[in-house]
Amino acid sequence: MPEGDTVYLTAKKMHGALADRVLTVSDFRIPQLATADLTGRRVVEVVPRGKHLLTRLDDDVTLHTHLRMDGSWRLFRVGAKWSGGPAHEVRIVLANDEWQAVGYRMHDIELLHTTDENTVVGHLGPDLLGPDWDEDEAVRRLRTRPDREIAPALLDQRNLAGIGNLYKSETLFLSGINPWTHVGDITDLDAVVRRARRLLVANKDHWHQTTTGSTFRGQEHWVFERASRECRRCGTTISRAMQPEPGLEAQERLTYWCPHCQPAS
């Protein structure tokens, strides 16, 4: 699933291409919105909310979309050939006189009143890259369940919005915290949250995600997707395992960590 920085940059690019322009094309290729038509409406803004995208139009209309694991918005000049997947994977097309925004494998496509956006994003915690960012509130939400393991707690968008598997793994490595550590056993939770935000902020304006400072292929990350390779810091073999959460086993996610730099308590 795309991380919050990817969604942020997608929204930024779409805003630049669509905002303050009138739609000349509105093509929904999903049954529930097959007859919807946004042609003639002006796009007010495109904003991210955690991992959600909100395209706000005039007349109190918002298009809500979610990229999930495989979705993407691609921008093309009018008349340019599309590239982003086969045509049957296109779910939505929005265009004005200059730009076409093509949604491939898009999820959670719905139209709602802008005043009702809270029904789709109101459950989210503070957005690490949003104007509503509130570190104290994010930490407070994490601490409401001290017996929860820190890795799934960071992924829970109800606590803080924007962290995915990459930044979860990298934040915990840089904090020296084992993924299975209980939230209540972490003495400086504020520092963990602050580090996660720093990583997302550092990557929010470019597509290439790096946590090491290097953009060379294979050198971008400390532990993420580096299972069975040597830790860059100590040389220990990086571990990988599925980490379920009690009662939510269906939502288990891969976790990467260094057993030496992030010892179990």
N, C-alpha and C positions, 0 to 999 in steps of 0.2 A: 504494500500500500504506500502511495507517495507520502513523503514527510511534509510537515507544515511549510517548509521553505519552498518546496516544489509547487505547492498550491498557491503560496504567496506570489511567486514569480509568474505563475500561469495567470493569476488574476491581474497582476501588473501589466502583462503583455496584452491581455484581452481588453483591459480598461483603455490602454493607449490606442487600440484599434477601433473600439466600438463606442466609447463614451462620447456623449454630445453629438451623436450621429443617428440619423433615422434609418431604421431597418428597411431594406428593400427586398430581402428574402427571409422567410421564416418557414423552415421545413422540419417538422417533427416526424421521425420515422419509428415511432413506437405507438402501439394501438391506443393507449389511454389518452394520447394527445394528438392523434392523427389529424383531427380537424381544427386544432389550435392554430391561430394566425396572429403573429405579432407584427406583421408588415405595417409600416406607417408609424410605429411607436418609436420614440427616442430613448436610447439607452442613457440612463443617468450615470451609472457607475457599475463597475465590477469589483466586488470586494471578497476577500477570503475570510472565512471564520473557521479557524482550526483547519480541518481537512475538507471543509465544505466551500463551495463557490456560490455566491449570490450575485446574479446579474439583475440589477434594479433598472426598471423602465419607468417611464412616466405613467401617470394614472394609477399609482399604487399597485403596480404589478412587479413581482420578483420571479425570476427563473432560478430555481434551486437545483444544483447538480453536485454529484459526488464522484470523484475519480475511482475510488476503491482501489483494487489491485492493478487493474489493467486499462483504466480509462485515461483519455487524454484529449485536450483541446488543441487543435492545430490551426494556425493562422496562415492564410494565403492571400496574396493579392488577387483581386477580381480577374478572372481569366486564366490564372495559373493552375497547373495540374496539381491535384491533391496527392499527398503522400503521407500515409499514417496507418495504412492498412487497406484491406479490400473494401469495396464499396458497401458490401452487405454488413460491415461493422459500423457504419456511420449511423448514429442515432439522432443527430440534430445538426442543422445548419442554420446559422444566422449570418446575414451579410448586409453591408451598406454599399455605397458607391465605390469604396476603395478596398475594403477588406471582407474576407470570408472567414468565419470561425466555424470549424468543423469538429464536432464532438464524436470521437471514436470510442466505442465500447463504454459509453457513458452510463452511469448508474444514478438511481434516485432522481430522475428527471421529473420535476413537478413545477407547476405554476401556482402561485399563491399571492395573496395580498401582501404587500411589503409590510404592512402593519401587523401581519401574522407570522413574520419570520421566526418569532420566538418558538413557534410550534415545531420547527425543524432544527433549530440550533440553540434553543434556550437551555437545553440540558448540559451544554458544554461548559467546562471550566474556563478560567482566564486563558486567552489566546496568547501564546508566547511571542507572536509577532504582531499582535493586534493593539489597537489604541486602548483596549480595556485591560491590558496586562496588569496583573496585581500579584506580585510575588507572595505577599503575606496570605492572600486568599488561596493561592495554589497550595502553599504549604499547609494551611489549615485543612483544606480538603483531603490532602494526603494523610494527615495525622488522624482523621476521623476513624481510620481502620489501622491501628498500629500493628495488628497481627498479620497484615497482608504483606506478601513478598514485594519488594521494591520494584522489580522489573515489570510485572503486570500492573502495578499501581501507576507507574509512569506512563504506561500505554493507555490507561483508562482516560478517555477524553473528557470524562466528567470531572476529573481532578484538574487537569491542565490540558489545553488543546494544542496539538501540533506535533507531539513526539511520536515517532514511529520506531520500528525495530532498529534502524540504523542508529539514531540518536540515543535511544535507550541503551544499547550496548556500549556505545562510545562514551556516553556520559558516565556510566557506572565504572568503566575501565579507568577513565581519567580521575574518578573519585576514589578509586581503590576499594570499591564496594562489590561484594559478591551478589549476583542477581537474586539469590535466594534469601538474602538478609531481610528480616522483617522491618517494616517501616519504623516501628517503635524502637528498634535497636540502633537507628542511625542518629548519631549525636548532632550532626550539622546538616539537617535536611535542606535548610535554606541554601547552602552552598551547592548542593546537588542540583536544585532547581535553577539556580543562577548559572551554573555551568551549562546546563541543557540549553538555556536561552542564548547564551553566548555562542554556542555552536550553530544554532539555527540562524541567528542574526548574521554571523560570519558568512553564511552560505545563501542568504536570501536573494541576492541580486545576480546570481549566475547558476547555470544548470549543473555544473560540476561540483559534486559534494565532497568536501575534504575535511577531515578532522585533525590530520597530522600537519597540515600546512603545505603538503606536497600535492601537486596535481598530476604527477607522473602515474601512469597506469600501474595499478597494483600496489601503490604506495600511499593511497589516499586515506586509509583507515588503520586504526590500531588493532581491533579485534574483529570487527564486523566482516563476515564472509571470509575470514582467514583461518577457519578451522584446520587443524593439523599442521599449521605453519608456525614458525618460531615467533614468540612475542618480540616485538621491536625493542622492548625495554629490558627484558631479563633473559630472553632466549627459551623460556618454557614453551611447550607446545600449547597452542590455543585450543580450548575445548569448545564443543558445541553440543547442545541438547535441547530437546523440546521441553518447554516449561509450562505445564498446565497450572491452572488455578483451581483450588478445591471448589467443586460445584460448577465449574465452568470449563471442564476438560475439553469441550469441543472448540474452545477458543485458544488452545495452547499455541504458543509461538516459539520459534527458534531463538535461542539465547546463545551469545558468544561471550567468552570470558577467559582471562588468564588465571589459572589456578594459583600461581605464585603471587601475582600482583593484586589479585582479588580473592584472598583466602576465605574459606568458609569460617564463620565465627564458631 
